[in-house]
């Protein structure tokens, strides 16, 4: 799901303003999933709705600038999770 949100964000950044149908067509993601991703991105204030379609916000660029660090931290967290051995 996170991957889908980032794909949608990438397309908004590169093609703003962009609507749901165009996003669905360009990404080959069903429109109901695009709509959900847009809602999540809007709640995080990374995009905003406008009459012609989704647009970026003042929070988008700082998020993108930090994205590599956030992903690196996520990778470390996942590795730490794998080290937890639960007896089966």
KAFENFEN-V42613 format. One record per backbone hydrogen bond with DSSP energy under -0.5 kcal/mol. CO is the residue of the C=O (numbers start at 1). NH is the residue of the N-H. Records with the same first field share a line. If there is no record, write none. Layout:
CO = NH / NH
//
This chain:
1 = 5
2 = 6
3 = 7
4 = 8
5 = 9
6 = 10
7 = 11
8 = 12
9 = 13
10 = 14
11 = 15
12 = 16
18 = 54
19 = 23
20 = 24
21 = 25
22 = 26
23 = 27
24 = 28 / 29
30 = 33 / 34
31 = 35
32 = 36
33 = 37
34 = 38
35 = 39
36 = 40
37 = 41
38 = 42
39 = 43
40 = 44
41 = 46 / 47
42 = 45
46 = 57
48 = 55
50 = 53
54 = 17 / 18
55 = 48
57 = 60 / 61
58 = 62
59 = 63
60 = 64
61 = 65
62 = 66
63 = 67
64 = 67
66 = 70
67 = 71
68 = 72
69 = 73
70 = 74
71 = 75
72 = 76
73 = 77
74 = 78
75 = 79
76 = 80
77 = 81
78 = 82
79 = 83
81 = 84
83 = 85
84 = 86
85 = 87
//
